[in-house]
C-alpha cells in the first residue's frame, strides 16, 4: 500500500487571531484522499465498522512545515471492493447453474 501524505504550510496572516490555525494545506485546506484510503473508508462504512487509519507526522523546522501521513492499518480485515465484487459474481454464477 502506498503512503498518502499532505503538507501543512504556515498561514499567510501576519498576526493570526487567537485560536486560529497556524498552518494550513494548500488549495484552501481542501485535501483529496488517495483512492485506496477512500475505498477503505467506504468499505468500513459498508460493513458497519468504524474507519480506522494509521497516522504519522513529520515536522520540518527548516521550512516551518508539517507533513501528515495516512495509511490503511496492516491488520485491517475489511474486504476490498474487488474481493466483494468477485464474491458476488461467484455467488451469482453458482445460483445461475443451481436453478
C-alpha positions as CSV (number, residue, x, y, z in Angstrom):
1,X,0.0,0.0,0.0
2,X,1.4,3.4,-0.9
3,X,1.7,6.1,1.7
4,X,-0.5,9.1,1.4
5,X,0.6,12.4,3.0
6,X,-0.2,16.1,2.8
7,X,1.8,19.1,4.0
8,X,0.7,21.9,6.3
9,X,2.3,25.3,5.4
10,X,2.4,28.4,7.7
11,X,-0.5,30.7,7.5
12,X,-0.1,33.9,5.3
13,X,-1.7,36.0,8.0
14,X,0.8,38.4,9.6
15,X,-0.8,38.1,13.1
16,X,-3.4,35.3,13.2
17,X,-6.3,35.8,15.5
18,X,-6.1,33.9,18.8
19,X,-7.4,30.4,18.3
20,X,-6.8,30.3,14.5
21,X,-4.7,27.6,13.0
22,X,-1.0,28.4,12.4
23,X,-0.7,26.0,9.4
24,X,-2.9,25.1,6.5
25,X,-2.8,22.8,3.5
26,X,-2.6,24.4,0.0
27,X,-5.7,25.0,-2.1
28,X,-7.7,26.5,0.8
29,X,-7.0,23.5,3.0
30,X,-9.0,21.0,0.9
31,X,-7.3,17.6,0.6
32,X,-8.2,14.9,-1.9
33,X,-7.8,11.4,-0.4
34,X,-5.9,8.6,-2.1
35,X,-8.3,6.2,-3.9
36,X,-7.3,3.3,-1.7
37,X,-7.9,5.2,1.5
38,X,-11.3,6.5,0.3
39,X,-12.3,2.9,-0.7
40,X,-11.1,1.6,2.6
41,X,-13.3,4.2,4.5
42,X,-16.3,3.4,2.2
43,X,-15.9,-0.4,2.9
44,X,-15.7,0.2,6.6
45,X,-19.0,2.1,6.5
46,X,-20.5,-0.6,4.2
47,X,-19.6,-3.3,6.7
48,X,-20.6,-1.3,9.8
49,X,-17.1,-0.8,11.1
50,X,-15.5,2.4,12.3
51,X,-13.0,3.6,9.7
52,X,-9.5,3.5,11.2
53,X,-6.3,4.8,9.6
54,X,-2.7,4.7,10.7
55,X,-1.5,8.3,11.0
56,X,2.0,9.8,11.5
57,X,3.7,13.2,11.2
58,X,7.0,14.8,10.3
59,X,8.0,18.2,11.4
60,X,10.4,20.2,9.2
61,X,11.7,23.1,11.3
62,X,13.8,24.4,8.5
63,X,10.8,25.1,6.2
64,X,8.3,25.5,9.1
65,X,6.1,22.8,7.6
66,X,4.4,19.7,8.9
67,X,3.7,16.6,6.9
68,X,0.8,14.3,7.9
69,X,0.7,10.7,6.6
70,X,-2.2,8.3,6.4
71,X,-2.2,4.6,5.6
72,X,-4.6,1.7,5.9
73,X,-3.6,-0.3,9.0
74,X,-1.7,-3.6,8.2
75,X,-4.1,-5.6,10.3
76,X,-7.2,-4.3,8.6
77,X,-9.7,-7.1,7.9
78,X,-12.2,-5.1,5.8
79,X,-12.7,-6.8,2.5
80,X,-11.8,-4.7,-0.5
81,X,-14.5,-3.8,-3.1
82,X,-12.8,-6.1,-5.6
83,X,-13.0,-9.1,-3.2
84,X,-16.7,-8.3,-2.6
85,X,-17.4,-8.0,-6.3
86,X,-15.6,-11.3,-7.0
87,X,-17.6,-13.0,-4.2
88,X,-20.9,-11.6,-5.6
89,X,-20.0,-12.7,-9.2
90,X,-19.2,-16.2,-7.9
91,X,-22.5,-16.4,-6.0
92,X,-24.4,-15.2,-9.0
93,X,-22.7,-17.8,-11.2
94,X,-23.4,-20.6,-8.7
95,X,-27.1,-19.6,-8.4
96,X,-27.4,-19.5,-12.1
97,X,-26.3,-23.1,-12.6
98,X,-28.1,-24.4,-9.5
99,X,-31.6,-23.4,-10.6
